[in-house]
């Protein structure tokens, strides 16, 4: 994945967040640091602290270094690195504040996923739209480009979900803040490396958490979009 991203025509930097992974991820990245100085970075954390907290850590890291566009993606090749440039273009050239690599809009497709997983994922997004009123088709997507102003506006320390519901909460919060969000169709392919971390606890967090998130939003004042 690292070599593929760095082979793209457009220049990207890569940050890997490693929570003590037993598969030797940190060691591999550290060996590659000398090969890609100033472009590849790693942040190591002790213990399994959750997907959401890893993303928050990465977002804060990128904000501190004044990156204008911050991407999140899986490194198992279910997200095609070639689509990074399309997500960038949607924000940099087409006026979006946040672009989502979507599996559920026209032109998108899901390849090699079990039918049950496709149905669960699709109707999870339908459920989120019904409960929250959000217009995004793929609310659980994890392939995203944020402009820095989105991540600077969202109170990151107030994001509560740490599992896959984190993706829903980030999109919902950006939408409530008034940002322009667009979806870019992608071809999503089942992972070629690694194993899924989906569990009953994560699924429960998403189902019950969405209702809780919507209820709390009725009494919450969301930040206004910064004009700078």
N, C-alpha and C positions, 0 to 999 in steps of 0.2 A: 504493500500500500504506500509506504513512504517513497519508494523509488518511482512508483507510478505517478504520484502527485508531483514530484519534482521533475518529471519528464514532460509535464504539460507545457504548452506554449506560454501560458500566463504564469507568472511567478507567484507561488503561494508559500507561506511559512506553515510549519506543522508543529503543533503542541500535542504531546501525548501525556495523558493523565494516567498514572499507574498506581493502583491501590494494592500494592504487594501481590500482584498477580503471580500465581505459582507456575505459569507457563514460560517464565523467563523473558517476558516482554521488556522489562527495564534493561536487562543485560544487552538485548539485541539493539535497543534504541541507543544505549550508551556507546556501543561499538560504532554506530552510524553517525554519531555526533561529529566526529573528526572529519568524516567524509562530506558532511553538509553543514559547515560552520555558519552560524548566523541565520540559518533557515530552519533547523530542526531543534526542538527543545523538549525537555521532559520535566514533569513535576511529579515527584513521588510522595505518596501519602501512606500512612500506616493503617492497615485494616480496611475492611470493606465498608465504606462510608455511604455507599449508594450512588446510583447513576446521577441523580439530580445534583448532589453536592459536588460531584466531579465536574459537571458542566458549569456550575456556579464558580468553582475555583478557576476553571479555564477562562470564563468570561471576565472575571476580575483581573486575571493575569493580562489578558488582551487589552482591557480598558486602560490599565496602568501603563501599558506600552503604546497607547494611542493608535492602535489599529483601527482603521475606518470601517472595515468589513470583517466580521467574525463569523466563521462557519462552524457548524457541528455536523458530524457524520459518523457512521459506524465504520470500523476498519475491517469488516469481514467480507467486503466487496458486495454486500447487498445494495450498497449505494455506489454507483459508478462514478469514480473520480472525474471522468470526462464531463459530468454534469455540473461540476463546480463553476465552470466558466458561465454556464447558462444562469445559474442562481446569482452569480455576481452581476451579470448584465442586467438582470431584472431589477436590481437595486441601483447599480451605478449609472445605468443608461436609460432605464424605463421608469424611474421615479418611485419604486417601491421602497418602503422602510424595512421590510422583512419579506424574504422570498422562501417558499416552502417547496421542496421536492415532493410532489404529490403523486400518490398511487391511484387516486380516485377521481380524476378529472379526465376529460376527453384527451386522448393522445397518450395516456399513461397505461401501464400494464404491470401485472404481478406475475412473475415466472417461477415455477417450481415450488411454490408454497402449497402445503396441503390445503384442500378445499376448506376444511374446518377452520384453519387459521385465517384464511382470506375472509370467510364469512364473519368470524369473530371480530377481526380488525375493522372491516367495513361497517358493520353495525355498531361497533363501539363509537365510531365517528358520527354515525346517525344519531345515536343516543346523546352524545355530547351536544350536537347541534339542537336537538329537541329541548334539552334541559337548559342550555345557556343562551340560545338564540344566535350564537356565532355562525357566520356564513362559510367558514372554512370547511372544505370537503374532507381533508385528511388531517384531522385534529391530533392524531397520535404520531404523525411523521417525525422522524428524527434527523432529517437531512435539510438543514436550514442555513440561510445567510441572514445575519442580523447587521444592520448598520449600527455604528457605535452609539448613536443617540438613543436607539431603542434600549440597549442594555444599560446605558447611563440613566435613563428615565425610570425603567422598571426597578422597584426596590428589591434587589436580588435577595437581601437577607430576610425578606418576608415571604419568599417562595417556600412553601411548606412540603410539597410532595418530593419524594426522593426516588420513586420508581418511575414507571412509564407514564404515570399521571403527571409527572413533571412537564412532559411535552405539552400536555393539554393546558396546564396552568400557565406556562409561558405564553402560549398563543392567546389564551383568554385575556391575560393581563395586558399584553400588547394591544389587543383589540379594544379593551376598555380604555386604554390610554389614548386611543384615537389614531394609532399608526396605520399607514396603508400597507396591507398585507396582500401578497399575490401568491398564486400557486403555479408552479412550473411542472408540466407533466414529465415523469421519469419512468424508466423501465426498472422496476424493483425486482431483483433476483434473489432467491433464497441464498442465505449465507454459503460461501464456499469454504470458509474457515471458522473455527470456534463453535461454541454451543450457545443456545438461547438461555437467557436468565429469567425467562417468564416463569412466574409461580402463582399459586392461588392467592398469596398475600398481595402481590403486585396487582393482580386482577381485581381483587376486592378494593384496594386503595383507589383504583380508577373508577369503579362503579359508584361506591359510596362517596368518594372524595369529590366527584363532579357535583353531586347534589349539595354537599357541604360548601363547596367553592361558590356555587351560584347563590346560595342563601346568604353567605357572608358578603358577597359583592353588593347586595342590596343596601348594606349599611356602611360600605367602605367608600372612601373618597380616593379616586385614582389620580396619580400625578398627571399634570398637563404636559403636552409635548413641548420640549425645549425648542426654541426657534433658532438656536445656534448650531 
